[in-house]
Amino acid sequence: MKGKSSRRKFLQNGLMVPAAGLIAARGLEGFPQAPAPIPYRTLGKTGLKVSGVGFGIGYTPDPVVLERAIDLGVNYFDTSRVYKDSEKVFGYVIKGKRDKVVISTKTGTNTREQILKDIETSLQMLGTDYVDVYHMHARDTAARVSDEALEAMKLIKKQGKARFIGLSTHDPNTMADNILKYGLDVVQTTYSYAIGAPFRDAALDKLHAAGVGIIAMKVVIGLTGLHLDMKNPEQKPKITSEGCVAAIKWVLKNPRIGTTVPHHGDVSQLEMNVRAMSESYTPADEKLLYVRNEQNRPFYCRMCYECNGQCPKGVPVTDELRFLAYNDFGRDIHQARRSFLELPQEIRDVRCRDCSDCAIQCRNGVRVQERLIRAQELLA
């Protein structure tokens, strides 16, 4: 079976087919079975030894790629309760291999009762008694972290159902002091060449100095190829993997980063990305990323959040452009639309095409109004 067809059949069968059967059907025995040793890093004060290149499992996991990652020595795997069947697929893959993986999952809810329910569901789906890291998902403001949510997270850690607790955020500058106040062990946050070190370094320095383990996400998105007809919101972007290894190497240059969680779409991309752990960052890598970053400058939001509150109609500019990037750079229309549809109805109904001029003038060169129009017409 080929990649997408095998995954489709796996899901259509109710996830009851053991991953090993799919792996045999795909001919995994043809892959090298003795992966080269890879370097591991320590994730803050947790003491967890993690591969610099981890695995963001996402909404559409391929069990063959996950199995190959374990074979190669990748040991940090990130999923979430909100990623459809992601936890369940991974649970089948790791049967008999729990000692080889560091599992991170997340809850998207904010009440004590629902968080405690979510962890039980996650453990059941993953087929384990505990996870190594448990995050509150997408906490970009302190308002998204309730007292009862923190109480539930700390109870989960005390009960041993999660060894360490943290949160994921797209805005570490806003959340760094709160993370320290909450007493969390880890944070998963945006960090990439495209976003730029100046937007993140002060926050990461503060967290690292306090021993908080830092997991970098969005390390590749925004640095892949993008070719779009801006007048056609339904056009599928043509994405190339060129630059992925360089982008990951750039992030791993930073000793504050414990691990990264790019998504590996197929085995060849996985094996290519794993190289980033053992190769040095070169002038050729720098040139490649600079060129690609400039090419994509008008289309990719750097998530500096400087436009917060500037839209007179209340459009959360950074969020809508981030959702669009899931499709235009990550080829994941499902995640893009799902995220957009979580916005309040009155925000989803705003159409930037109705404005003659845009109040947002991005200092990073993003064509904000064009991109918002595309997001609204593509995702709504």
Secondary structure, DSSP 8 states (H G I E B T S, - for coil): --HHHHHHHHHHTTT-S-HHHHHHHHTGGGS-SS-----EEE-GGG--EEESB-EE--SS--HHHHHHHHHHT--EEE--TTSTTHHHHHHHHTTT-GGG-EEEEEE---SHHHHHHHHHHHHHHHTSS-EEEEEES---SGGGS-HHHHHHHHHHHHTTSEEEEEEEES-HHHHHHHHHHHT-SEEEEE--TTT-GGGTHHHHHHHHHTT-EEEEESSSTTSS-----TT-TT-------TTHHHHHHHHHTSTTEEEE-----SHHHHHHHHGGGTS---HHHHHHHHHHHHHHTTT------TTTT--TT---HHHHHHHHHHHHTT--HHHHHHHHHTS-HHHHT--GGG-SS-S---TT---HHHHHHHHHHHH-
